[in-house]
Structures are given as C-alpha cells and as structure tokens.
Amino acid sequence: MRLLRAFLVGAGRHCLAAAKPALIGRILRKLDTQLHVPRIDLLTYPEAVRIALHHLPQAVENARGVLVKRPDPTGFLFIWLYLDADCKPVLGADGQLVGKKLLISRLDEELDELFGDNDMIHFA
C-alpha cells in the first residue's frame, strides 16, 4: 500500500500548486457537460487508484492527475482529471477532456484518511 499512497500524493504537487482555483473550476464545469455520472455505493482506496491508472493518458508525457471530492446531497461527486506538464487540461483525440466522474455514497477508511479535510489529492 505504501507504493500506491506514494502514487497518489507524489510528483504532481509542483504543477498543481501553481494551478489557480479558477483553472480547476473551469475544468470541472467543462467536465459537468461532458461526462455521464454513474453511482456506486462504496469507493475504496485501491479502486480509486485503479480508476486513476486506467484513465491515465498514455500519449501525454508527464501527465499529472487530480482527484477532486465535491459534496453531493447523497454523498460525494468524485472527479478524476489530468493536466499536462504545463498544467493544461489533457484532451483526448476527440477534443474532450480526459477524466471520469462518479457519484459515491461513502468512502472506505483508507481513502477517507487520505483526503482528511482536503477536497483534492494529486497523483502522477
């Protein structure tokens, strides 16, 4: 599990520390119009990592990821999105943002501890 934790909280910090909240807000608004939102009851830490790795853009060198947790009346909205080395949103071949959204009713203890009081974690 240490390797997975390092994956989630590691190398993306320098890029995202420079990203303005307005940039993340614009990305999230664009995702709101582009991605269907399925619902699952429980999101576990290993599943969050699996999703992040599955959607990680292979064609973009040094892509950094962000996992955003937003409150929802029935739990949380989780959004996986990716930024390139210049902190710009990664787009697919179709010009759409690369990412995934899920509505989550609850988190496992490990993922809940990883987020703590934060609403975003970074991964690379």
N, CA, C and O atoms as a GROMACS GRO file, in nm:
protein
  496
    1MET      N    1   0.081  -0.121   0.000
    1MET     CA    2   0.000   0.000   0.000
    1MET      C    3   0.085   0.127   0.000
    1MET      O    4   0.039   0.230  -0.048
    2ARG      N    5   0.205   0.122   0.052
    2ARG     CA    6   0.289   0.242   0.052
    2ARG      C    7   0.316   0.292  -0.090
    2ARG      O    8   0.314   0.412  -0.115
    3LEU      N    9   0.339   0.199  -0.182
    3LEU     CA   10   0.364   0.237  -0.321
    3LEU      C   11   0.242   0.308  -0.379
    3LEU      O   12   0.256   0.409  -0.447
    4LEU      N   13   0.123   0.256  -0.352
    4LEU     CA   14   0.002   0.319  -0.402
    4LEU      C   15  -0.017   0.457  -0.341
    4LEU      O   16  -0.056   0.551  -0.411
    5ARG      N   17   0.010   0.471  -0.210
    5ARG     CA   18  -0.004   0.601  -0.146
    5ARG      C   19   0.093   0.701  -0.208
    5ARG      O   20   0.057   0.816  -0.231
    6ALA      N   21   0.216   0.658  -0.235
    6ALA     CA   22   0.314   0.746  -0.298
    6ALA      C   23   0.267   0.787  -0.436
    6ALA      O   24   0.286   0.902  -0.478
    7PHE      N   25   0.205   0.694  -0.508
    7PHE     CA   26   0.150   0.726  -0.639
    7PHE      C   27   0.048   0.838  -0.629
    7PHE      O   28   0.050   0.931  -0.711
    8LEU      N   29  -0.040   0.832  -0.531
    8LEU     CA   30  -0.146   0.930  -0.522
    8LEU      C   31  -0.100   1.066  -0.473
    8LEU      O   32  -0.154   1.168  -0.517
    9VAL      N   33  -0.003   1.072  -0.385
    9VAL     CA   34   0.031   1.201  -0.325
    9VAL      C   35   0.166   1.253  -0.370
    9VAL      O   36   0.216   1.351  -0.313
   10GLY      N   37   0.226   1.192  -0.469
   10GLY     CA   38   0.364   1.222  -0.508
   10GLY      C   39   0.386   1.339  -0.600
   10GLY      O   40   0.356   1.453  -0.564
   11ALA      N   41   0.436   1.312  -0.716
   11ALA     CA   42   0.504   1.408  -0.801
   11ALA      C   43   0.418   1.519  -0.861
   11ALA      O   44   0.475   1.613  -0.917
   12GLY      N   45   0.289   1.513  -0.852
   12GLY     CA   46   0.206   1.614  -0.916
   12GLY      C   47   0.196   1.746  -0.842
   12GLY      O   48   0.137   1.840  -0.895
   13ARG      N   49   0.249   1.756  -0.722
   13ARG     CA   50   0.228   1.874  -0.640
   13ARG      C   51   0.281   2.003  -0.703
   13ARG      O   52   0.214   2.106  -0.697
   14HIS      N   53   0.400   1.999  -0.763
   14HIS     CA   54   0.458   2.124  -0.814
   14HIS      C   55   0.369   2.186  -0.921
   14HIS      O   56   0.353   2.308  -0.925
   15CYS      N   57   0.312   2.105  -1.005
   15CYS     CA   58   0.226   2.156  -1.112
   15CYS      C   59   0.095   2.208  -1.055
   15CYS      O   60   0.050   2.316  -1.092
   16LEU      N   61   0.035   2.133  -0.966
   16LEU     CA   62  -0.096   2.170  -0.917
   16LEU      C   63  -0.091   2.281  -0.814
   16LEU      O   64  -0.189   2.353  -0.796
   17ALA      N   65   0.021   2.296  -0.746
   17ALA     CA   66   0.033   2.407  -0.651
   17ALA      C   67   0.023   2.539  -0.726
   17ALA      O   68  -0.024   2.639  -0.671
   18ALA      N   69   0.067   2.539  -0.851
   18ALA     CA   70   0.062   2.660  -0.932
   18ALA      C   71  -0.073   2.680  -0.999
   18ALA      O   72  -0.105   2.790  -1.045
   19ALA      N   73  -0.152   2.575  -1.006
   19ALA     CA   74  -0.283   2.585  -1.072
   19ALA      C   75  -0.377   2.670  -0.987
   19ALA      O   76  -0.390   2.647  -0.867
   20LYS      N   77  -0.439   2.764  -1.048
   20LYS     CA   78  -0.532   2.854  -0.978
   20LYS      C   79  -0.666   2.784  -0.959
   20LYS      O   80  -0.706   2.702  -1.042
   21PRO      N   81  -0.735   2.816  -0.849
   21PRO     CA   82  -0.869   2.758  -0.830
   21PRO      C   83  -0.961   2.785  -0.949
   21PRO      O   84  -1.047   2.703  -0.981
   22ALA      N   85  -0.943   2.899  -1.014
   22ALA     CA   86  -1.028   2.931  -1.129
   22ALA      C   87  -1.006   2.831  -1.243
   22ALA      O   88  -1.101   2.793  -1.311
   23LEU      N   89  -0.880   2.787  -1.264
   23LEU     CA   90  -0.849   2.689  -1.368
   23LEU      C   91  -0.920   2.557  -1.336
   23LEU      O   92  -0.986   2.500  -1.423
   24ILE      N   93  -0.906   2.510  -1.212
   24ILE     CA   94  -0.972   2.386  -1.174
   24ILE      C   95  -1.124   2.401  -1.188
   24ILE      O   96  -1.191   2.308  -1.232
   25GLY      N   97  -1.178   2.518  -1.151
   25GLY     CA   98  -1.321   2.543  -1.165
   25GLY      C   99  -1.367   2.534  -1.309
   25GLY      O  100  -1.471   2.475  -1.338
   26ARG      N  101  -1.289   2.592  -1.402
   26ARG     CA  102  -1.324   2.586  -1.544
   26ARG      C  103  -1.322   2.441  -1.594
   26ARG      O  104  -1.408   2.400  -1.671
   27ILE      N  105  -1.222   2.366  -1.549
   27ILE     CA  106  -1.212   2.226  -1.591
   27ILE      C  107  -1.333   2.148  -1.539
   27ILE      O  108  -1.392   2.069  -1.613
   28LEU      N  109  -1.369   2.170  -1.414
   28LEU     CA  110  -1.482   2.097  -1.355
   28LEU      C  111  -1.613   2.132  -1.425
   28LEU      O  112  -1.696   2.045  -1.448
   29ARG      N  113  -1.632   2.260  -1.460
   29ARG     CA  114  -1.754   2.299  -1.532
   29ARG      C  115  -1.759   2.232  -1.668
   29ARG      O  116  -1.866   2.189  -1.712
   30LYS      N  117  -1.644   2.223  -1.736
   30LYS     CA  118  -1.641   2.157  -1.866
   30LYS      C  119  -1.672   2.008  -1.850
   30LYS      O  120  -1.745   1.951  -1.932
   31LEU      N  121  -1.618   1.946  -1.746
   31LEU     CA  122  -1.647   1.805  -1.722
   31LEU      C  123  -1.795   1.783  -1.693
   31LEU      O  124  -1.851   1.680  -1.730
   32ASP      N  125  -1.859   1.879  -1.627
   32ASP     CA  126  -2.001   1.866  -1.595
   32ASP      C  127  -2.085   1.843  -1.721
   32ASP      O  128  -2.187   1.775  -1.716
   33THR      N  129  -2.042   1.899  -1.832
   33THR     CA  130  -2.119   1.886  -1.955
   33THR      C  131  -2.074   1.768  -2.041
   33THR      O  132  -2.140   1.736  -2.140
   34GLN      N  133  -1.962   1.704  -2.006
   34GLN     CA  134  -1.906   1.604  -2.095
   34GLN      C  135  -1.914   1.461  -2.045
   34GLN      O  136  -1.905   1.368  -2.126
   35LEU      N  137  -1.930   1.440  -1.920
   35LEU     CA  138  -1.921   1.304  -1.868
   35LEU      C  139  -2.051   1.260  -1.800
   35LEU      O  140  -2.107   1.333  -1.719
   36HIS      N  141  -2.097   1.142  -1.835
   36HIS     CA  142  -2.210   1.079  -1.766
   36HIS      C  143  -2.164   1.043  -1.625
   36HIS      O  144  -2.047   1.010  -1.605
   37VAL      N  145  -2.252   1.048  -1.527
   37VAL     CA  146  -2.214   1.025  -1.388
   37VAL      C  147  -2.283   0.901  -1.333
   37VAL      O  148  -2.398   0.908  -1.288
   38PRO      N  149  -2.213   0.786  -1.334
   38PRO     CA  150  -2.269   0.667  -1.270
   38PRO      C  151  -2.255   0.676  -1.118
   38PRO      O  152  -2.177   0.757  -1.067
   39ARG      N  153  -2.329   0.595  -1.046
   39ARG     CA  154  -2.327   0.595  -0.899
   39ARG      C  155  -2.279   0.459  -0.849
   39ARG      O  156  -2.316   0.355  -0.901
   40ILE      N  157  -2.193   0.464  -0.744
   40ILE     CA  158  -2.156   0.342  -0.672
   40ILE      C  159  -2.170   0.370  -0.523
   40ILE      O  160  -2.160   0.484  -0.479
   41ASP      N  161  -2.192   0.265  -0.447
   41ASP     CA  162  -2.213   0.281  -0.304
   41ASP      C  163  -2.084   0.312  -0.230
   41ASP      O  164  -2.078   0.408  -0.153
   42LEU      N  165  -1.979   0.232  -0.251
   42LEU     CA  166  -1.855   0.244  -0.175
   42LEU      C  167  -1.737   0.259  -0.269
   42LEU      O  168  -1.719   0.178  -0.361
   43LEU      N  169  -1.655   0.361  -0.247
   43LEU     CA  170  -1.530   0.376  -0.320
   43LEU      C  171  -1.417   0.343  -0.225
   43LEU      O  172  -1.403   0.404  -0.120
   44THR      N  173  -1.337   0.245  -0.264
   44THR     CA  174  -1.222   0.206  -0.182
   44THR      C  175  -1.095   0.271  -0.236
   44THR      O  176  -1.090   0.315  -0.351
   45TYR      N  177  -0.996   0.276  -0.152
   45TYR     CA  178  -0.867   0.332  -0.193
   45TYR      C  179  -0.808   0.256  -0.313
   45TYR      O  180  -0.768   0.320  -0.411
   46PRO      N  181  -0.802   0.122  -0.309
   46PRO     CA  182  -0.749   0.051  -0.427
   46PRO      C  183  -0.829   0.077  -0.554
   46PRO      O  184  -0.772   0.085  -0.662
   47GLU      N  185  -0.961   0.091  -0.542
   47GLU     CA  186  -1.044   0.118  -0.660
   47GLU      C  187  -1.015   0.259  -0.714
   47GLU      O  188  -1.014   0.277  -0.836
   48ALA      N  189  -0.994   0.357  -0.628
   48ALA     CA  190  -0.960   0.493  -0.672
   48ALA      C  191  -0.829   0.493  -0.751
   48ALA      O  192  -0.817   0.562  -0.852
   49VAL      N  193  -0.732   0.415  -0.704
   49VAL     CA  194  -0.603   0.405  -0.774
   49VAL      C  195  -0.623   0.334  -0.908
   49VAL      O  196  -0.568   0.376  -1.009
   50ARG      N  197  -0.701   0.227  -0.908
   50ARG     CA  198  -0.726   0.153  -1.032
   50ARG      C  199  -0.790   0.244  -1.137
   50ARG      O  200  -0.751   0.241  -1.254
   51ILE      N  201  -0.887   0.322  -1.096
   51ILE     CA  202  -0.954   0.414  -1.189
   51ILE      C  203  -0.855   0.518  -1.240
   51ILE      O  204  -0.852   0.547  -1.360
   52ALA      N  205  -0.773   0.572  -1.151
   52ALA     CA  206  -0.674   0.673  -1.192
   52ALA      C  207  -0.577   0.615  -1.294
   52ALA      O  208  -0.547   0.680  -1.394
   53LEU      N  209  -0.528   0.494  -1.270
   53LEU     CA  210  -0.434   0.431  -1.364
   53LEU      C  211  -0.501   0.395  -1.496
   53LEU      O  212  -0.440   0.408  -1.602
   54HIS      N  213  -0.625   0.350  -1.489
   54HIS     CA  214  -0.697   0.310  -1.610
   54HIS      C  215  -0.718   0.429  -1.705
   54HIS      O  216  -0.711   0.412  -1.827
   55HIS      N  217  -0.744   0.546  -1.651
   55HIS     CA  218  -0.774   0.663  -1.733
   55HIS      C  219  -0.652   0.752  -1.759
   55HIS      O  220  -0.663   0.851  -1.830
   56LEU      N  221  -0.537   0.717  -1.700
   56LEU     CA  222  -0.416   0.798  -1.718
   56LEU      C  223  -0.380   0.804  -1.866
   56LEU      O  224  -0.360   0.700  -1.929
   57PRO      N  225  -0.370   0.925  -1.922
   57PRO     CA  226  -0.341   0.938  -2.066
   57PRO      C  227  -0.200   0.890  -2.098
   57PRO      O  228  -0.102   0.946  -2.048
   58GLN      N  229  -0.188   0.788  -2.180
   58GLN     CA  230  -0.058   0.732  -2.217
   58GLN      C  231   0.015   0.820  -2.318
   58GLN      O  232   0.138   0.820  -2.322
   59ALA      N  233  -0.059   0.894  -2.399
   59ALA     CA  234   0.002   0.973  -2.506
   59ALA      C  235   0.062   1.104  -2.455
   59ALA      O  236   0.131   1.172  -2.531
   60VAL      N  237   0.037   1.140  -2.331
   60VAL     CA  238   0.085   1.267  -2.276
   60VAL      C  239   0.196   1.237  -2.176
   60VAL      O  240   0.173   1.177  -2.071
   61GLU      N  241   0.316   1.281  -2.211
   61GLU     CA  242   0.429   1.259  -2.122
   61GLU      C  243   0.414   1.346  -1.997
   61GLU      O  244   0.376   1.462  -2.005
   62ASN      N  245   0.444   1.287  -1.882
   62ASN     CA  246   0.439   1.358  -1.753
   62ASN      C  247   0.300   1.410  -1.718
   62ASN      O  248   0.288   1.514  -1.654
   63ALA      N  249   0.196   1.339  -1.758
   63ALA     CA  250   0.061   1.380  -1.719
   63ALA      C  251   0.047   1.368  -1.568
   63ALA      O  252   0.090   1.270  -1.508
   64ARG      N  253  -0.015   1.468  -1.509
   64ARG     CA  254  -0.041   1.470  -1.365
   64ARG      C  255  -0.192   1.459  -1.346
   64ARG      O  256  -0.270   1.506  -1.428
   65GLY      N  257  -0.229   1.397  -1.239
   65GLY     CA  258  -0.372   1.379  -1.214
   65GLY      C  259  -0.418   1.447  -1.088
   65GLY      O  260  -0.341   1.477  -0.997
   66VAL      N  261  -0.548   1.469  -1.086
   66VAL     CA  262  -0.614   1.528  -0.971
   66VAL      C  263  -0.739   1.446  -0.944
   66VAL      O  264  -0.812   1.411  -1.037
   67LEU      N  265  -0.762   1.416  -0.818
   67LEU     CA  266  -0.888   1.354  -0.778
   67LEU      C  267  -0.957   1.454  -0.687
   67LEU      O  268  -0.908   1.487  -0.579
   68VAL      N  269  -1.072   1.502  -0.732
   68VAL     CA  270  -1.147   1.606  -0.662
   68VAL      C  271  -1.270   1.542  -0.597
   68VAL      O  272  -1.340   1.462  -0.658
   69LYS      N  273  -1.294   1.580  -0.473
   69LYS     CA  274  -1.413   1.534  -0.399
   69LYS      C  275  -1.502   1.655  -0.374
   69LYS      O  276  -1.461   1.751  -0.309
   70ARG      N  277  -1.625   1.649  -0.428
   70ARG     CA  278  -1.721   1.757  -0.407
   70ARG      C  279  -1.844   1.704  -0.336
   70ARG      O  280  -1.889   1.593  -0.366
   71PRO      N  281  -1.899   1.780  -0.241
   71PRO     CA  282  -2.019   1.734  -0.172
   71PRO      C  283  -2.136   1.718  -0.270
   71PRO      O  284  -2.148   1.791  -0.368
   72ASP      N  285  -2.218   1.621  -0.241
   72ASP     CA  286  -2.338   1.593  -0.318
   72ASP      C  287  -2.447   1.559  -0.217
   72ASP      O  288  -2.416   1.502  -0.112
   73PRO      N  289  -2.572   1.591  -0.244
   73PRO     CA  290  -2.678   1.562  -0.146
   73PRO      C  291  -2.683   1.415  -0.101
   73PRO      O  292  -2.730   1.386   0.008
   74THR      N  293  -2.636   1.325  -0.184
   74THR     CA  294  -2.642   1.183  -0.149
   74THR      C  295  -2.505   1.124  -0.118
   74THR      O  296  -2.492   1.002  -0.109
   75GLY      N  297  -2.404   1.206  -0.101
   75GLY     CA  298  -2.268   1.157  -0.073
   75GLY      C  299  -2.165   1.253  -0.129
   75GLY      O  300  -2.152   1.367  -0.084
   76PHE      N  301  -2.090   1.204  -0.230
   76PHE     CA  302  -1.983   1.284  -0.289
   76PHE      C  303  -1.981   1.265  -0.440
   76PHE      O  304  -2.016   1.159  -0.491
   77LEU      N  305  -1.939   1.368  -0.510
   77LEU     CA  306  -1.907   1.359  -0.651
   77LEU      C  307  -1.755   1.354  -0.660
   77LEU      O  308  -1.687   1.447  -0.616
   78PHE      N  309  -1.702   1.246  -0.715
   78PHE     CA  310  -1.558   1.232  -0.734
   78PHE      C  311  -1.525   1.254  -0.881
   78PHE      O  312  -1.592   1.200  -0.969
   79ILE      N  313  -1.422   1.334  -0.906
   79ILE     CA  314  -1.382   1.367  -1.043
   79ILE      C  315  -1.234   1.340  -1.059
   79ILE      O  316  -1.152   1.398  -0.988
   80TRP      N  317  -1.200   1.252  -1.152
   80TRP     CA  318  -1.061   1.228  -1.190
   80TRP      C  319  -1.035   1.310  -1.314
   80TRP      O  320  -1.109   1.299  -1.412
   81LEU      N  321  -0.930   1.393  -1.313
   81LEU     CA  322  -0.892   1.468  -1.432
   81LEU      C  323  -0.741   1.476  -1.439
   81LEU      O  324  -0.672   1.445  -1.341
   82TYR      N  325  -0.689   1.517  -1.554
   82TYR     CA  326  -0.545   1.511  -1.580
   82TYR      C  327  -0.496   1.643  -1.639
   82TYR      O  328  -0.566   1.708  -1.716
   83LEU      N  329  -0.374   1.680  -1.601
   83LEU     CA  330  -0.309   1.801  -1.651
   83LEU      C  331  -0.176   1.761  -1.714
   83LEU      O  332  -0.110   1.667  -1.670
   84ASP      N  333  -0.137   1.834  -1.820
   84ASP     CA  334  -0.008   1.807  -1.883
   84ASP      C  335   0.103   1.878  -1.806
   84ASP      O  336   0.078   1.939  -1.702
   85ALA      N  337   0.226   1.872  -1.858
   85ALA     CA  338   0.342   1.931  -1.790
   85ALA      C  339   0.329   2.082  -1.775
   85ALA      O  340   0.394   2.141  -1.689
   86ASP      N  341   0.246   2.146  -1.858
   86ASP     CA  342   0.223   2.291  -1.849
   86ASP      C  343   0.098   2.325  -1.768
   86ASP      O  344   0.050   2.438  -1.772
   87CYS      N  345   0.045   2.227  -1.696
   87CYS     CA  346  -0.076   2.244  -1.614
   87CYS      C  347  -0.200   2.277  -1.696
   87CYS      O  348  -0.290   2.347  -1.648
   88LYS      N  349  -0.204   2.229  -1.819
   88LYS     CA  350  -0.322   2.247  -1.904
   88LYS      C  351  -0.400   2.116  -1.906
   88LYS      O  352  -0.341   2.008  -1.902
   89PRO      N  353  -0.532   2.125  -1.914
   89PRO     CA  354  -0.613   2.002  -1.915
   89PRO      C  355  -0.577   1.913  -2.033
   89PRO      O  356  -0.555   1.960  -2.144
   90VAL      N  357  -0.572   1.784  -2.008
   90VAL     CA  358  -0.543   1.686  -2.112
   90VAL      C  359  -0.673   1.656  -2.188
   90VAL      O  360  -0.776   1.626  -2.128
   91LEU      N  361  -0.664   1.666  -2.320
   91LEU     CA  362  -0.777   1.638  -2.407
   91LEU      C  363  -0.752   1.509  -2.483
   91LEU      O  364  -0.638   1.478  -2.516
   92GLY      N  365  -0.857   1.435  -2.510
   92GLY     CA  366  -0.847   1.315  -2.591
   92GLY      C  367  -0.841   1.349  -2.738
   92GLY      O  368  -0.848   1.466  -2.776
   93ALA      N  369  -0.830   1.247  -2.821
   93ALA     CA  370  -0.824   1.266  -2.966
   93ALA      C  371  -0.950   1.334  -3.018
   93ALA      O  372  -0.947   1.399  -3.122
   94ASP      N  373  -1.060   1.318  -2.946
   94ASP     CA  374  -1.187   1.379  -2.987
   94ASP      C  375  -1.202   1.523  -2.938
   94ASP      O  376  -1.305   1.586  -2.961
   95GLY      N  377  -1.099   1.576  -2.869
   95GLY     CA  378  -1.104   1.713  -2.819
   95GLY      C  379  -1.175   1.727  -2.686
   95GLY      O  380  -1.188   1.838  -2.634
   96GLN      N  381  -1.221   1.616  -2.629
   96GLN     CA  382  -1.289   1.619  -2.500
   96GLN      C  383  -1.189   1.599  -2.387
   96GLN      O  384  -1.085   1.536  -2.405
   97LEU      N  385  -1.222   1.652  -2.269
   97LEU     CA  386  -1.137   1.633  -2.152
   97LEU      C  387  -1.127   1.485  -2.118
   97LEU      O  388  -1.224   1.410  -2.127
   98VAL      N  389  -1.006   1.443  -2.078
   98VAL     CA  390  -0.984   1.308  -2.031
   98VAL      C  391  -1.016   1.308  -1.882
   98VAL      O  392  -0.957   1.385  -1.806
   99GLY      N  393  -1.107   1.224  -1.840
   99GLY     CA  394  -1.143   1.219  -1.699
   99GLY      C  395  -1.257   1.124  -1.674
   99GLY      O  396  -1.308   1.058  -1.765
  100LYS      N  397  -1.298   1.117  -1.549
  100LYS     CA  398  -1.408   1.030  -1.509
  100LYS      C  399  -1.476   1.094  -1.389
  100LYS      O  400  -1.411   1.158  -1.306
  101LYS      N  401  -1.608   1.074  -1.380
  101LYS     CA  402  -1.684   1.120  -1.264
  101LYS      C  403  -1.765   1.004  -1.210
  101LYS      O  404  -1.818   0.922  -1.285
  102LEU      N  405  -1.775   0.999  -1.078
  102LEU     CA  406  -1.860   0.901  -1.011
  102LEU      C  407  -1.930   0.968  -0.894
  102LEU      O  408  -1.871   1.049  -0.823
  103LEU      N  409  -2.055   0.933  -0.873
  103LEU     CA  410  -2.124   0.970  -0.750
  103LEU      C  411  -2.101   0.856  -0.651
  103LEU      O  412  -2.125   0.740  -0.682
  104ILE      N  413  -2.054   0.892  -0.533
  104ILE     CA  414  -2.014   0.794  -0.432
  104ILE      C  415  -2.095   0.818  -0.305
  104ILE      O  416  -2.105   0.931  -0.257
  105SER      N  417  -2.153   0.712  -0.251
  105SER     CA  418  -2.228   0.725  -0.126
  105SER      C  419  -2.135   0.732  -0.005
  105SER      O  420  -2.159   0.809   0.088
  106ARG      N  421  -2.028   0.651  -0.007
  106ARG     CA  422  -1.936   0.651   0.107
  106ARG      C  423  -1.797   0.605   0.064
  106ARG      O  424  -1.780   0.542  -0.040
  107LEU      N  425  -1.698   0.638   0.148
  107LEU     CA  426  -1.558   0.604   0.123
  107LEU      C  427  -1.512   0.500   0.222
  107LEU      O  428  -1.565   0.491   0.333
  108ASP      N  429  -1.412   0.420   0.183
  108ASP     CA  430  -1.352   0.333   0.283
  108ASP      C  431  -1.262   0.416   0.374
  108ASP      O  432  -1.232   0.532   0.344
  109GLU      N  433  -1.222   0.358   0.484
  109GLU     CA  434  -1.145   0.432   0.586
  109GLU      C  435  -1.014   0.486   0.531
  109GLU      O  436  -0.975   0.598   0.562
  110GLU      N  437  -0.944   0.406   0.450
  110GLU     CA  438  -0.814   0.447   0.397
  110GLU      C  439  -0.826   0.569   0.306
  110GLU      O  440  -0.746   0.662   0.317
  111LEU      N  441  -0.923   0.571   0.217
  111LEU     CA  442  -0.941   0.684   0.127
  111LEU      C  443  -0.988   0.807   0.204
  111LEU      O  444  -0.946   0.919   0.176
  112ASP      N  445  -1.076   0.786   0.300
  112ASP     CA  446  -1.123   0.896   0.384
  112ASP      C  447  -1.006   0.960   0.459
  112ASP      O  448  -0.999   1.083   0.468
  113GLU      N  449  -0.916   0.880   0.514
  113GLU     CA  450  -0.798   0.932   0.583
  113GLU      C  451  -0.705   1.006   0.487
  113GLU      O  452  -0.647   1.108   0.523
  114LEU      N  453  -0.690   0.955   0.367
  114LEU     CA  454  -0.603   1.019   0.268
  114LEU      C  455  -0.653   1.160   0.234
  114LEU      O  456  -0.573   1.253   0.224
  115PHE      N  457  -0.783   1.175   0.217
  115PHE     CA  458  -0.838   1.308   0.190
  115PHE      C  459  -0.833   1.397   0.313
  115PHE      O  460  -0.804   1.516   0.302
  116GLY      N  461  -0.860   1.342   0.430
  116GLY     CA  462  -0.864   1.424   0.551
  116GLY      C  463  -0.964   1.537   0.533
  116GLY      O  464  -1.079   1.513   0.494
  117ASP      N  465  -0.921   1.660   0.560
  117ASP     CA  466  -1.007   1.777   0.544
  117ASP      C  467  -0.996   1.839   0.405
  117ASP      O  468  -1.057   1.942   0.377
  118ASN      N  469  -0.919   1.777   0.317
  118ASN     CA  470  -0.896   1.831   0.183
  118ASN      C  471  -1.004   1.783   0.088
  118ASN      O  472  -1.071   1.682   0.111
  119ASP      N  473  -1.021   1.858  -0.020
  119ASP     CA  474  -1.117   1.817  -0.122
  119ASP      C  475  -1.049   1.776  -0.252
  119ASP      O  476  -1.115   1.756  -0.354
  120MET      N  477  -0.915   1.762  -0.248
  120MET     CA  478  -0.841   1.726  -0.367
  120MET      C  479  -0.712   1.655  -0.329
  120MET      O  480  -0.646   1.692  -0.232
  121ILE      N  481  -0.677   1.550  -0.405
  121ILE     CA  482  -0.546   1.489  -0.393
  121ILE      C  483  -0.484   1.484  -0.531
  121ILE      O  484  -0.555   1.485  -0.632
  122HIS      N  485  -0.351   1.478  -0.536
  122HIS     CA  486  -0.277   1.479  -0.662
  122HIS      C  487  -0.210   1.344  -0.680
  122HIS      O  488  -0.175   1.278  -0.583
  123PHE      N  489  -0.192   1.305  -0.803
  123PHE     CA  490  -0.118   1.184  -0.834
  123PHE      C  491  -0.047   1.200  -0.967
  123PHE      O  492  -0.078   1.289  -1.046
  124ALA      N  493   0.049   1.110  -0.992
  124ALA     CA  494   0.126   1.117  -1.115
  124ALA      C  495   0.138   0.979  -1.176
  124ALA      O  496   0.200   0.963  -1.282
   0.00000   0.00000   0.00000
